């Protein structure tokens, strides 16, 4: 059985901004005026991807949102 995806769907998915599924990342990104949470966010940003994925269970999307600090992060 072969599964085929349309090019339009693939382009739409790759063009959409990363959305976090991690409540931790959502709270850290939203807390822009909280110095304590900002320190935690900076500490997490300094970790490499492997540590964030295996140690904390963050997804690639979570890591992207954490590093960019985008306000479009939403909990799903």
PDB file of N, H, CA, C and O in Angstrom:
ATOM      1  N   UNK A   1       0.846  -1.177   0.000  1.00  0.00           N
ATOM      2  CA  UNK A   1       0.000   0.000   0.000  1.00  0.00           C
ATOM      3  C   UNK A   1       0.893   1.242   0.000  1.00  0.00           C
ATOM      4  O   UNK A   1       1.817   1.343   0.807  1.00  0.00           O
ATOM      5  N   UNK A   2       0.627   2.160  -0.878  1.00  0.00           N
ATOM      6  H   UNK A   2      -0.123   2.078  -1.534  1.00  0.00           H
ATOM      7  CA  UNK A   2       1.400   3.388  -0.997  1.00  0.00           C
ATOM      8  C   UNK A   2       0.538   4.563  -0.563  1.00  0.00           C
ATOM      9  O   UNK A   2      -0.622   4.679  -0.957  1.00  0.00           O
ATOM     10  N   UNK A   3       1.115   5.422   0.246  1.00  0.00           N
ATOM     11  H   UNK A   3       2.058   5.327   0.567  1.00  0.00           H
ATOM     12  CA  UNK A   3       0.417   6.627   0.695  1.00  0.00           C
ATOM     13  C   UNK A   3       1.034   7.808  -0.014  1.00  0.00           C
ATOM     14  O   UNK A   3       2.253   7.975  -0.018  1.00  0.00           O
ATOM     15  N   UNK A   4       0.189   8.628  -0.617  1.00  0.00           N
ATOM     16  H   UNK A   4      -0.801   8.491  -0.614  1.00  0.00           H
ATOM     17  CA  UNK A   4       0.677   9.804  -1.319  1.00  0.00           C
ATOM     18  C   UNK A   4       0.056  11.051  -0.706  1.00  0.00           C
ATOM     19  O   UNK A   4      -1.118  11.063  -0.336  1.00  0.00           O
ATOM     20  N   UNK A   5       0.857  12.085  -0.610  1.00  0.00           N
ATOM     21  H   UNK A   5       1.810  12.075  -0.911  1.00  0.00           H
ATOM     22  CA  UNK A   5       0.404  13.356  -0.074  1.00  0.00           C
ATOM     23  C   UNK A   5       0.495  14.409  -1.162  1.00  0.00           C
ATOM     24  O   UNK A   5       1.407  14.384  -1.989  1.00  0.00           O
ATOM     25  N   UNK A   6      -0.444  15.327  -1.160  1.00  0.00           N
ATOM     26  H   UNK A   6      -1.185  15.347  -0.489  1.00  0.00           H
ATOM     27  CA  UNK A   6      -0.393  16.390  -2.159  1.00  0.00           C
ATOM     28  C   UNK A   6       0.701  17.381  -1.804  1.00  0.00           C
ATOM     29  O   UNK A   6       1.021  17.568  -0.630  1.00  0.00           O
ATOM     30  N   UNK A   7       1.268  18.008  -2.805  1.00  0.00           N
ATOM     31  H   UNK A   7       1.008  17.857  -3.758  1.00  0.00           H
ATOM     32  CA  UNK A   7       2.319  19.010  -2.590  1.00  0.00           C
ATOM     33  C   UNK A   7       1.754  20.221  -1.846  1.00  0.00           C
ATOM     34  O   UNK A   7       2.452  20.835  -1.040  1.00  0.00           O
ATOM     35  N   UNK A   8       0.490  20.567  -2.116  1.00  0.00           N
ATOM     36  H   UNK A   8      -0.077  20.069  -2.771  1.00  0.00           H
ATOM     37  CA  UNK A   8      -0.134  21.702  -1.435  1.00  0.00           C
ATOM     38  C   UNK A   8      -0.181  21.485   0.066  1.00  0.00           C
ATOM     39  O   UNK A   8       0.140  22.395   0.831  1.00  0.00           O
ATOM     40  N   UNK A   9      -0.571  20.312   0.495  1.00  0.00           N
ATOM     41  H   UNK A   9      -0.832  19.573  -0.126  1.00  0.00           H
ATOM     42  CA  UNK A   9      -0.669  20.012   1.923  1.00  0.00           C
ATOM     43  C   UNK A   9       0.705  20.049   2.575  1.00  0.00           C
ATOM     44  O   UNK A   9       0.852  20.562   3.684  1.00  0.00           O
ATOM     45  N   UNK A  10       1.708  19.511   1.898  1.00  0.00           N
ATOM     46  H   UNK A  10       1.589  19.094   0.997  1.00  0.00           H
ATOM     47  CA  UNK A  10       3.060  19.516   2.456  1.00  0.00           C
ATOM     48  C   UNK A  10       3.583  20.938   2.584  1.00  0.00           C
ATOM     49  O   UNK A  10       4.219  21.273   3.583  1.00  0.00           O
ATOM     50  N   UNK A  11       3.327  21.776   1.592  1.00  0.00           N
ATOM     51  H   UNK A  11       2.811  21.504   0.780  1.00  0.00           H
ATOM     52  CA  UNK A  11       3.780  23.158   1.629  1.00  0.00           C
ATOM     53  C   UNK A  11       3.065  23.918   2.731  1.00  0.00           C
ATOM     54  O   UNK A  11       3.687  24.712   3.437  1.00  0.00           O
ATOM     55  N   UNK A  12       1.774  23.689   2.890  1.00  0.00           N
ATOM     56  H   UNK A  12       1.268  23.044   2.316  1.00  0.00           H
ATOM     57  CA  UNK A  12       1.008  24.378   3.933  1.00  0.00           C
ATOM     58  C   UNK A  12       1.512  24.000   5.318  1.00  0.00           C
ATOM     59  O   UNK A  12       1.608  24.856   6.198  1.00  0.00           O
ATOM     60  N   UNK A  13       1.833  22.738   5.518  1.00  0.00           N
ATOM     61  H   UNK A  13       1.756  22.042   4.803  1.00  0.00           H
ATOM     62  CA  UNK A  13       2.325  22.307   6.816  1.00  0.00           C
ATOM     63  C   UNK A  13       3.687  22.900   7.123  1.00  0.00           C
ATOM     64  O   UNK A  13       3.938  23.322   8.252  1.00  0.00           O
ATOM     65  N   UNK A  14       4.566  22.938   6.139  1.00  0.00           N
ATOM     66  H   UNK A  14       4.362  22.596   5.222  1.00  0.00           H
ATOM     67  CA  UNK A  14       5.905  23.448   6.378  1.00  0.00           C
ATOM     68  C   UNK A  14       5.919  24.970   6.511  1.00  0.00           C
ATOM     69  O   UNK A  14       6.829  25.518   7.133  1.00  0.00           O
ATOM     70  N   UNK A  15       4.933  25.661   5.942  1.00  0.00           N
ATOM     71  H   UNK A  15       4.194  25.216   5.437  1.00  0.00           H
ATOM     72  CA  UNK A  15       4.892  27.115   5.999  1.00  0.00           C
ATOM     73  C   UNK A  15       4.258  27.627   7.286  1.00  0.00           C
ATOM     74  O   UNK A  15       4.439  28.792   7.638  1.00  0.00           O
ATOM     75  N   UNK A  16       3.527  26.787   7.986  1.00  0.00           N
ATOM     76  H   UNK A  16       3.381  25.840   7.701  1.00  0.00           H
ATOM     77  CA  UNK A  16       2.862  27.246   9.204  1.00  0.00           C
ATOM     78  C   UNK A  16       3.881  27.420  10.329  1.00  0.00           C
ATOM     79  O   UNK A  16       4.868  26.687  10.397  1.00  0.00           O
ATOM     80  N   UNK A  17       3.639  28.393  11.214  1.00  0.00           N
ATOM     81  H   UNK A  17       2.837  28.988  11.159  1.00  0.00           H
ATOM     82  CA  UNK A  17       4.577  28.607  12.312  1.00  0.00           C
ATOM     83  C   UNK A  17       4.553  27.429  13.283  1.00  0.00           C
ATOM     84  O   UNK A  17       3.527  26.765  13.426  1.00  0.00           O
ATOM     85  N   UNK A  18       5.673  27.169  13.947  1.00  0.00           N
ATOM     86  H   UNK A  18       6.507  27.708  13.831  1.00  0.00           H
ATOM     87  CA  UNK A  18       5.699  26.049  14.883  1.00  0.00           C
ATOM     88  C   UNK A  18       4.742  26.285  16.048  1.00  0.00           C
ATOM     89  O   UNK A  18       4.639  27.399  16.561  1.00  0.00           O
ATOM     90  N   UNK A  19       4.055  25.247  16.454  1.00  0.00           N
ATOM     91  H   UNK A  19       4.138  24.342  16.038  1.00  0.00           H
ATOM     92  CA  UNK A  19       3.113  25.328  17.565  1.00  0.00           C
ATOM     93  C   UNK A  19       3.580  24.346  18.631  1.00  0.00           C
ATOM     94  O   UNK A  19       3.884  23.189  18.342  1.00  0.00           O
ATOM     95  N   UNK A  20       3.630  24.821  19.845  1.00  0.00           N
ATOM     96  H   UNK A  20       3.383  25.761  20.079  1.00  0.00           H
ATOM     97  CA  UNK A  20       4.103  23.983  20.927  1.00  0.00           C
ATOM     98  C   UNK A  20       2.988  23.139  21.513  1.00  0.00           C
ATOM     99  O   UNK A  20       1.830  23.553  21.549  1.00  0.00           O
ATOM    100  N   UNK A  21       3.344  21.969  21.964  1.00  0.00           N
ATOM    101  H   UNK A  21       4.286  21.632  21.935  1.00  0.00           H
ATOM    102  CA  UNK A  21       2.417  21.105  22.669  1.00  0.00           C
ATOM    103  C   UNK A  21       2.783  21.033  24.151  1.00  0.00           C
ATOM    104  O   UNK A  21       2.040  20.462  24.951  1.00  0.00           O
ATOM    105  N   UNK A  22       3.901  21.599  24.506  1.00  0.00           N
ATOM    106  H   UNK A  22       4.504  22.062  23.856  1.00  0.00           H
ATOM    107  CA  UNK A  22       4.382  21.546  25.871  1.00  0.00           C
ATOM    108  C   UNK A  22       3.836  22.724  26.684  1.00  0.00           C
ATOM    109  O   UNK A  22       3.999  23.884  26.304  1.00  0.00           O
ATOM    110  N   UNK A  23       3.191  22.407  27.802  1.00  0.00           N
ATOM    111  H   UNK A  23       3.059  21.465  28.110  1.00  0.00           H
ATOM    112  CA  UNK A  23       2.688  23.456  28.678  1.00  0.00           C
ATOM    113  C   UNK A  23       3.821  24.282  29.261  1.00  0.00           C
ATOM    114  O   UNK A  23       3.674  25.487  29.466  1.00  0.00           O
ATOM    115  N   UNK A  24       4.953  23.636  29.530  1.00  0.00           N
ATOM    116  H   UNK A  24       5.072  22.657  29.363  1.00  0.00           H
ATOM    117  CA  UNK A  24       6.117  24.336  30.056  1.00  0.00           C
ATOM    118  C   UNK A  24       6.579  25.411  29.083  1.00  0.00           C
ATOM    119  O   UNK A  24       6.810  26.554  29.479  1.00  0.00           O
ATOM    120  N   UNK A  25       6.713  25.051  27.822  1.00  0.00           N
ATOM    121  H   UNK A  25       6.526  24.123  27.500  1.00  0.00           H
ATOM    122  CA  UNK A  25       7.183  26.002  26.816  1.00  0.00           C
ATOM    123  C   UNK A  25       6.169  27.132  26.658  1.00  0.00           C
ATOM    124  O   UNK A  25       6.558  28.294  26.541  1.00  0.00           O
ATOM    125  N   UNK A  26       4.881  26.813  26.651  1.00  0.00           N
ATOM    126  H   UNK A  26       4.565  25.869  26.746  1.00  0.00           H
ATOM    127  CA  UNK A  26       3.845  27.852  26.548  1.00  0.00           C
ATOM    128  C   UNK A  26       3.975  28.866  27.670  1.00  0.00           C
ATOM    129  O   UNK A  26       3.967  30.073  27.430  1.00  0.00           O
ATOM    130  N   UNK A  27       4.094  28.375  28.890  1.00  0.00           N
ATOM    131  H   UNK A  27       4.101  27.394  29.085  1.00  0.00           H
ATOM    132  CA  UNK A  27       4.194  29.274  30.044  1.00  0.00           C
ATOM    133  C   UNK A  27       5.474  30.108  29.995  1.00  0.00           C
ATOM    134  O   UNK A  27       5.451  31.289  30.339  1.00  0.00           O
ATOM    135  N   UNK A  28       6.568  29.520  29.580  1.00  0.00           N
ATOM    136  H   UNK A  28       6.587  28.560  29.300  1.00  0.00           H
ATOM    137  CA  UNK A  28       7.831  30.261  29.524  1.00  0.00           C
ATOM    138  C   UNK A  28       7.809  31.336  28.446  1.00  0.00           C
ATOM    139  O   UNK A  28       8.347  32.425  28.647  1.00  0.00           O
ATOM    140  N   UNK A  29       7.198  31.047  27.313  1.00  0.00           N
ATOM    141  H   UNK A  29       6.761  30.162  27.149  1.00  0.00           H
ATOM    142  CA  UNK A  29       7.141  32.023  26.224  1.00  0.00           C
ATOM    143  C   UNK A  29       6.198  33.166  26.584  1.00  0.00           C
ATOM    144  O   UNK A  29       6.486  34.324  26.281  1.00  0.00           O
ATOM    145  N   UNK A  30       5.079  32.854  27.223  1.00  0.00           N
ATOM    146  H   UNK A  30       4.845  31.913  27.469  1.00  0.00           H
ATOM    147  CA  UNK A  30       4.104  33.891  27.602  1.00  0.00           C
ATOM    148  C   UNK A  30       4.605  34.783  28.735  1.00  0.00           C
ATOM    149  O   UNK A  30       4.155  35.923  28.853  1.00  0.00           O
ATOM    150  N   UNK A  31       5.508  34.306  29.557  1.00  0.00           N
ATOM    151  H   UNK A  31       5.874  33.380  29.462  1.00  0.00           H
ATOM    152  CA  UNK A  31       5.966  35.042  30.733  1.00  0.00           C
ATOM    153  C   UNK A  31       7.128  35.954  30.396  1.00  0.00           C
ATOM    154  O   UNK A  31       8.215  35.806  30.953  1.00  0.00           O
ATOM    155  N   UNK A  32       6.912  36.886  29.499  1.00  0.00           N
ATOM    156  H   UNK A  32       6.029  37.006  29.047  1.00  0.00           H
ATOM    157  CA  UNK A  32       8.006  37.745  29.045  1.00  0.00           C
ATOM    158  C   UNK A  32       8.438  38.751  30.109  1.00  0.00           C
ATOM    159  O   UNK A  32       9.566  39.241  30.049  1.00  0.00           O
ATOM    160  N   UNK A  33       7.593  39.074  31.072  1.00  0.00           N
ATOM    161  H   UNK A  33       6.677  38.676  31.121  1.00  0.00           H
ATOM    162  CA  UNK A  33       7.949  40.049  32.099  1.00  0.00           C
ATOM    163  C   UNK A  33       8.330  39.410  33.428  1.00  0.00           C
ATOM    164  O   UNK A  33       8.511  40.116  34.420  1.00  0.00           O
ATOM    165  N   UNK A  34       8.454  38.104  33.463  1.00  0.00           N
ATOM    166  H   UNK A  34       8.308  37.530  32.657  1.00  0.00           H
ATOM    167  CA  UNK A  34       8.795  37.406  34.695  1.00  0.00           C
ATOM    168  C   UNK A  34      10.276  37.030  34.656  1.00  0.00           C
ATOM    169  O   UNK A  34      10.664  36.144  33.894  1.00  0.00           O
ATOM    170  N   UNK A  35      11.107  37.688  35.465  1.00  0.00           N
ATOM    171  H   UNK A  35      10.792  38.408  36.084  1.00  0.00           H
ATOM    172  CA  UNK A  35      12.548  37.429  35.407  1.00  0.00           C
ATOM    173  C   UNK A  35      12.920  35.984  35.751  1.00  0.00           C
ATOM    174  O   UNK A  35      13.869  35.440  35.185  1.00  0.00           O
ATOM    175  N   UNK A  36      12.192  35.369  36.658  1.00  0.00           N
ATOM    176  H   UNK A  36      11.422  35.811  37.118  1.00  0.00           H
ATOM    177  CA  UNK A  36      12.486  33.982  37.031  1.00  0.00           C
ATOM    178  C   UNK A  36      12.254  33.030  35.876  1.00  0.00           C
ATOM    179  O   UNK A  36      13.089  32.171  35.593  1.00  0.00           O
ATOM    180  N   UNK A  37      11.121  33.180  35.211  1.00  0.00           N
ATOM    181  H   UNK A  37      10.442  33.877  35.441  1.00  0.00           H
ATOM    182  CA  UNK A  37      10.812  32.308  34.071  1.00  0.00           C
ATOM    183  C   UNK A  37      11.720  32.606  32.890  1.00  0.00           C
ATOM    184  O   UNK A  37      12.049  31.709  32.115  1.00  0.00           O
ATOM    185  N   UNK A  38      12.125  33.862  32.749  1.00  0.00           N
ATOM    186  H   UNK A  38      11.857  34.591  33.379  1.00  0.00           H
ATOM    187  CA  UNK A  38      13.045  34.214  31.662  1.00  0.00           C
ATOM    188  C   UNK A  38      14.406  33.553  31.875  1.00  0.00           C
ATOM    189  O   UNK A  38      15.041  33.117  30.915  1.00  0.00           O
ATOM    190  N   UNK A  39      14.858  33.477  33.134  1.00  0.00           N
ATOM    191  H   UNK A  39      14.342  33.831  33.914  1.00  0.00           H
ATOM    192  CA  UNK A  39      16.123  32.785  33.433  1.00  0.00           C
ATOM    193  C   UNK A  39      16.031  31.307  33.104  1.00  0.00           C
ATOM    194  O   UNK A  39      16.979  30.728  32.573  1.00  0.00           O
ATOM    195  N   UNK A  40      14.899  30.694  33.415  1.00  0.00           N
ATOM    196  H   UNK A  40      14.129  31.165  33.846  1.00  0.00           H
ATOM    197  CA  UNK A  40      14.696  29.270  33.102  1.00  0.00           C
ATOM    198  C   UNK A  40      14.700  29.074  31.593  1.00  0.00           C
ATOM    199  O   UNK A  40      15.313  28.134  31.089  1.00  0.00           O
ATOM    200  N   UNK A  41      14.017  29.960  30.871  1.00  0.00           N
ATOM    201  H   UNK A  41      13.519  30.724  31.281  1.00  0.00           H
ATOM    202  CA  UNK A  41      13.962  29.855  29.411  1.00  0.00           C
ATOM    203  C   UNK A  41      15.359  29.976  28.802  1.00  0.00           C
ATOM    204  O   UNK A  41      15.715  29.216  27.902  1.00  0.00           O
ATOM    205  N   UNK A  42      16.147  30.933  29.294  1.00  0.00           N
ATOM    206  H   UNK A  42      15.857  31.550  30.025  1.00  0.00           H
ATOM    207  CA  UNK A  42      17.521  31.101  28.786  1.00  0.00           C
ATOM    208  C   UNK A  42      18.369  29.872  29.093  1.00  0.00           C
ATOM    209  O   UNK A  42      19.188  29.462  28.270  1.00  0.00           O
ATOM    210  N   UNK A  43      18.179  29.286  30.263  1.00  0.00           N
ATOM    211  H   UNK A  43      17.514  29.619  30.931  1.00  0.00           H
ATOM    212  CA  UNK A  43      18.913  28.077  30.634  1.00  0.00           C
ATOM    213  C   UNK A  43      18.547  26.933  29.685  1.00  0.00           C
ATOM    214  O   UNK A  43      19.423  26.192  29.239  1.00  0.00           O
ATOM    215  N   UNK A  44      17.256  26.790  29.378  1.00  0.00           N
ATOM    216  H   UNK A  44      16.545  27.392  29.740  1.00  0.00           H
ATOM    217  CA  UNK A  44      16.818  25.731  28.475  1.00  0.00           C
ATOM    218  C   UNK A  44      17.337  25.958  27.056  1.00  0.00           C
ATOM    219  O   UNK A  44      17.699  25.002  26.369  1.00  0.00           O
ATOM    220  N   UNK A  45      17.375  27.206  26.616  1.00  0.00           N
ATOM    221  H   UNK A  45      17.081  27.982  27.174  1.00  0.00           H
ATOM    222  CA  UNK A  45      17.859  27.513  25.274  1.00  0.00           C
ATOM    223  C   UNK A  45      19.323  27.094  25.121  1.00  0.00           C
ATOM    224  O   UNK A  45      19.751  26.700  24.036  1.00  0.00           O
ATOM    225  N   UNK A  46      20.081  27.181  26.206  1.00  0.00           N
ATOM    226  H   UNK A  46      19.734  27.501  27.087  1.00  0.00           H
ATOM    227  CA  UNK A  46      21.503  26.809  26.145  1.00  0.00           C
ATOM    228  C   UNK A  46      21.722  25.298  26.027  1.00  0.00           C
ATOM    229  O   UNK A  46      22.806  24.857  25.645  1.00  0.00           O
ATOM    230  N   UNK A  47      20.704  24.511  26.352  1.00  0.00           N
ATOM    231  H   UNK A  47      19.823  24.869  26.663  1.00  0.00           H
ATOM    232  CA  UNK A  47      20.832  23.056  26.209  1.00  0.00           C
ATOM    233  C   UNK A  47      20.745  22.683  24.737  1.00  0.00           C
ATOM    234  O   UNK A  47      20.102  23.382  23.953  1.00  0.00           O
ATOM    235  N   UNK A  48      21.391  21.580  24.359  1.00  0.00           N
ATOM    236  H   UNK A  48      21.913  21.013  24.996  1.00  0.00           H
ATOM    237  CA  UNK A  48      21.290  21.156  22.957  1.00  0.00           C
ATOM    238  C   UNK A  48      19.984  20.388  22.727  1.00  0.00           C
ATOM    239  O   UNK A  48      19.303  19.984  23.669  1.00  0.00           O
ATOM    240  N   UNK A  49      19.661  20.201  21.452  1.00  0.00           N
ATOM    241  H   UNK A  49      20.214  20.529  20.686  1.00  0.00           H
ATOM    242  CA  UNK A  49      18.391  19.572  21.074  1.00  0.00           C
ATOM    243  C   UNK A  49      18.221  18.177  21.673  1.00  0.00           C
ATOM    244  O   UNK A  49      17.126  17.815  22.104  1.00  0.00           O
ATOM    245  N   UNK A  50      19.296  17.399  21.700  1.00  0.00           N
ATOM    246  H   UNK A  50      20.186  17.694  21.350  1.00  0.00           H
ATOM    247  CA  UNK A  50      19.206  16.032  22.221  1.00  0.00           C
ATOM    248  C   UNK A  50      18.808  16.034  23.697  1.00  0.00           C
ATOM    249  O   UNK A  50      18.004  15.206  24.127  1.00  0.00           O
ATOM    250  N   UNK A  51      19.366  16.957  24.465  1.00  0.00           N
ATOM    251  H   UNK A  51      20.018  17.630  24.116  1.00  0.00           H
ATOM    252  CA  UNK A  51      19.012  17.045  25.878  1.00  0.00           C
ATOM    253  C   UNK A  51      17.563  17.473  26.056  1.00  0.00           C
ATOM    254  O   UNK A  51      16.864  16.949  26.923  1.00  0.00           O
ATOM    255  N   UNK A  52      17.108  18.415  25.248  1.00  0.00           N
ATOM    256  H   UNK A  52      17.675  18.841  24.544  1.00  0.00           H
ATOM    257  CA  UNK A  52      15.732  18.880  25.358  1.00  0.00           C
ATOM    258  C   UNK A  52      14.735  17.797  24.941  1.00  0.00           C
ATOM    259  O   UNK A  52      13.660  17.675  25.528  1.00  0.00           O
ATOM    260  N   UNK A  53      15.097  17.019  23.934  1.00  0.00           N
ATOM    261  H   UNK A  53      15.971  17.117  23.457  1.00  0.00           H
ATOM    262  CA  UNK A  53      14.192  15.973  23.461  1.00  0.00           C
ATOM    263  C   UNK A  53      14.177  14.772  24.383  1.00  0.00           C
ATOM    264  O   UNK A  53      13.105  14.305  24.769  1.00  0.00           O
ATOM    265  N   UNK A  54      15.347  14.261  24.744  1.00  0.00           N
ATOM    266  H   UNK A  54      16.218  14.641  24.431  1.00  0.00           H
ATOM    267  CA  UNK A  54      15.378  13.037  25.544  1.00  0.00           C
ATOM    268  C   UNK A  54      15.159  13.310  27.023  1.00  0.00           C
ATOM    269  O   UNK A  54      14.454  12.557  27.694  1.00  0.00           O
ATOM    270  N   UNK A  55      15.750  14.368  27.532  1.00  0.00           N
ATOM    271  H   UNK A  55      16.323  14.980  26.986  1.00  0.00           H
ATOM    272  CA  UNK A  55      15.645  14.651  28.952  1.00  0.00           C
ATOM    273  C   UNK A  55      14.328  15.266  29.367  1.00  0.00           C
ATOM    274  O   UNK A  55      13.793  14.940  30.427  1.00  0.00           O
ATOM    275  N   UNK A  56      13.798  16.157  28.537  1.00  0.00           N
ATOM    276  H   UNK A  56      14.232  16.421  27.676  1.00  0.00           H
ATOM    277  CA  UNK A  56      12.571  16.856  28.889  1.00  0.00           C
ATOM    278  C   UNK A  56      11.380  16.443  28.039  1.00  0.00           C
ATOM    279  O   UNK A  56      10.248  16.831  28.328  1.00  0.00           O
ATOM    280  N   UNK A  57      11.619  15.668  27.004  1.00  0.00           N
ATOM    281  H   UNK A  57      12.538  15.352  26.769  1.00  0.00           H
ATOM    282  CA  UNK A  57      10.528  15.191  26.161  1.00  0.00           C
ATOM    283  C   UNK A  57       9.926  16.248  25.258  1.00  0.00           C
ATOM    284  O   UNK A  57       8.772  16.125  24.849  1.00  0.00           O
ATOM    285  N   UNK A  58      10.690  17.289  24.937  1.00  0.00           N
ATOM    286  H   UNK A  58      11.628  17.389  25.269  1.00  0.00           H
ATOM    287  CA  UNK A  58      10.181  18.329  24.049  1.00  0.00           C
ATOM    288  C   UNK A  58      10.255  17.863  22.605  1.00  0.00           C
ATOM    289  O   UNK A  58      11.152  17.108  22.230  1.00  0.00           O
ATOM    290  N   UNK A  59       9.314  18.314  21.806  1.00  0.00           N
ATOM    291  H   UNK A  59       8.586  18.927  22.111  1.00  0.00           H
ATOM    292  CA  UNK A  59       9.315  17.990  20.383  1.00  0.00           C
ATOM    293  C   UNK A  59      10.164  19.021  19.646  1.00  0.00           C
ATOM    294  O   UNK A  59      10.580  20.026  20.224  1.00  0.00           O
ATOM    295  N   UNK A  60      10.412  18.766  18.385  1.00  0.00           N
ATOM    296  H   UNK A  60      10.074  17.950  17.915  1.00  0.00           H
ATOM    297  CA  UNK A  60      11.169  19.707  17.552  1.00  0.00           C
ATOM    298  C   UNK A  60      10.428  21.047  17.489  1.00  0.00           C
ATOM    299  O   UNK A  60      11.053  22.108  17.514  1.00  0.00           O
ATOM    300  N   UNK A  61       9.103  20.995  17.409  1.00  0.00           N
ATOM    301  H   UNK A  61       8.595  20.134  17.389  1.00  0.00           H
ATOM    302  CA  UNK A  61       8.296  22.217  17.380  1.00  0.00           C
ATOM    303  C   UNK A  61       8.418  22.991  18.696  1.00  0.00           C
ATOM    304  O   UNK A  61       8.533  24.217  18.696  1.00  0.00           O
ATOM    305  N   UNK A  62       8.393  22.258  19.819  1.00  0.00           N
ATOM    306  H   UNK A  62       8.300  21.263  19.819  1.00  0.00           H
ATOM    307  CA  UNK A  62       8.553  22.900  21.131  1.00  0.00           C
ATOM    308  C   UNK A  62       9.884  23.639  21.212  1.00  0.00           C
ATOM    309  O   UNK A  62       9.953  24.763  21.708  1.00  0.00           O
ATOM    310  N   UNK A  63      10.931  22.998  20.722  1.00  0.00           N
ATOM    311  H   UNK A  63      10.874  22.084  20.319  1.00  0.00           H
ATOM    312  CA  UNK A  63      12.262  23.595  20.768  1.00  0.00           C
ATOM    313  C   UNK A  63      12.314  24.847  19.894  1.00  0.00           C
ATOM    314  O   UNK A  63      12.914  25.850  20.281  1.00  0.00           O
ATOM    315  N   UNK A  64      11.696  24.794  18.729  1.00  0.00           N
ATOM    316  H   UNK A  64      11.209  23.980  18.414  1.00  0.00           H
ATOM    317  CA  UNK A  64      11.673  25.958  17.838  1.00  0.00           C
ATOM    318  C   UNK A  64      10.952  27.129  18.494  1.00  0.00           C
ATOM    319  O   UNK A  64      11.422  28.265  18.425  1.00  0.00           O
ATOM    320  N   UNK A  65       9.814  26.860  19.130  1.00  0.00           N
ATOM    321  H   UNK A  65       9.432  25.938  19.185  1.00  0.00           H
ATOM    322  CA  UNK A  65       9.057  27.910  19.806  1.00  0.00           C
ATOM    323  C   UNK A  65       9.855  28.455  20.986  1.00  0.00           C
ATOM    324  O   UNK A  65       9.889  29.667  21.200  1.00  0.00           O
ATOM    325  N   UNK A  66      10.485  27.595  21.736  1.00  0.00           N
ATOM    326  H   UNK A  66      10.457  26.611  21.563  1.00  0.00           H
ATOM    327  CA  UNK A  66      11.290  28.011  22.877  1.00  0.00           C
ATOM    328  C   UNK A  66      12.418  28.938  22.442  1.00  0.00           C
ATOM    329  O   UNK A  66      12.680  29.951  23.091  1.00  0.00           O
ATOM    330  N   UNK A  67      13.081  28.593  21.350  1.00  0.00           N
ATOM    331  H   UNK A  67      12.868  27.771  20.823  1.00  0.00           H
ATOM    332  CA  UNK A  67      14.225  29.379  20.884  1.00  0.00           C
ATOM    333  C   UNK A  67      13.814  30.679  20.207  1.00  0.00           C
ATOM    334  O   UNK A  67      14.525  31.678  20.320  1.00  0.00           O
ATOM    335  N   UNK A  68      12.688  30.691  19.509  1.00  0.00           N
ATOM    336  H   UNK A  68      12.110  29.879  19.417  1.00  0.00           H
ATOM    337  CA  UNK A  68      12.261  31.925  18.837  1.00  0.00           C
ATOM    338  C   UNK A  68      11.491  32.832  19.771  1.00  0.00           C
ATOM    339  O   UNK A  68      11.464  34.048  19.582  1.00  0.00           O
ATOM    340  N   UNK A  69      10.855  32.237  20.795  1.00  0.00           N
ATOM    341  H   UNK A  69      10.877  31.250  20.949  1.00  0.00           H
ATOM    342  CA  UNK A  69      10.084  33.035  21.743  1.00  0.00           C
ATOM    343  C   UNK A  69       8.833  33.626  21.137  1.00  0.00           C
ATOM    344  O   UNK A  69       8.340  34.660  21.588  1.00  0.00           O
ATOM    345  N   UNK A  70       8.320  32.965  20.112  1.00  0.00           N
ATOM    346  H   UNK A  70       8.720  32.125  19.745  1.00  0.00           H
ATOM    347  CA  UNK A  70       7.138  33.468  19.413  1.00  0.00           C
ATOM    348  C   UNK A  70       5.935  33.497  20.343  1.00  0.00           C
ATOM    349  O   UNK A  70       5.764  32.614  21.183  1.00  0.00           O
ATOM    350  N   UNK A  71       5.111  34.511  20.185  1.00  0.00           N
ATOM    351  H   UNK A  71       5.250  35.229  19.502  1.00  0.00           H
ATOM    352  CA  UNK A  71       3.923  34.655  21.002  1.00  0.00           C
ATOM    353  C   UNK A  71       2.754  33.815  20.474  1.00  0.00           C
ATOM    354  O   UNK A  71       1.700  33.767  21.107  1.00  0.00           O
ATOM    355  N   UNK A  72       2.927  33.152  19.319  1.00  0.00           N
ATOM    356  H   UNK A  72       3.783  33.191  18.805  1.00  0.00           H
ATOM    357  CA  UNK A  72       1.843  32.374  18.735  1.00  0.00           C
ATOM    358  C   UNK A  72       1.765  30.984  19.334  1.00  0.00           C
ATOM    359  O   UNK A  72       0.960  30.164  18.892  1.00  0.00           O
ATOM    360  N   UNK A  73       2.573  30.713  20.312  1.00  0.00           N
ATOM    361  H   UNK A  73       3.227  31.379  20.670  1.00  0.00           H
ATOM    362  CA  UNK A  73       2.554  29.396  20.941  1.00  0.00           C
ATOM    363  C   UNK A  73       1.210  29.154  21.598  1.00  0.00           C
ATOM    364  O   UNK A  73       0.707  30.006  22.331  1.00  0.00           O
ATOM    365  N   UNK A  74       0.628  27.993  21.338  1.00  0.00           N
ATOM    366  H   UNK A  74       1.037  27.301  20.744  1.00  0.00           H
ATOM    367  CA  UNK A  74      -0.648  27.676  21.953  1.00  0.00           C
ATOM    368  C   UNK A  74      -0.633  26.238  22.406  1.00  0.00           C
ATOM    369  O   UNK A  74      -0.003  25.381  21.786  1.00  0.00           O
ATOM    370  N   UNK A  75      -1.324  25.982  23.480  1.00  0.00           N
ATOM    371  H   UNK A  75      -1.836  26.678  23.984  1.00  0.00           H
ATOM    372  CA  UNK A  75      -1.395  24.636  24.042  1.00  0.00           C
ATOM    373  C   UNK A  75      -2.508  23.887  23.348  1.00  0.00           C
ATOM    374  O   UNK A  75      -3.637  24.371  23.280  1.00  0.00           O
ATOM    375  N   UNK A  76      -2.200  22.703  22.830  1.00  0.00           N
ATOM    376  H   UNK A  76      -1.282  22.310  22.885  1.00  0.00           H
ATOM    377  CA  UNK A  76      -3.217  21.897  22.161  1.00  0.00           C
ATOM    378  C   UNK A  76      -3.465  20.646  22.933  1.00  0.00           C
ATOM    379  O   UNK A  76      -4.293  19.828  22.532  1.00  0.00           O
TER     380      UNK A  76
END
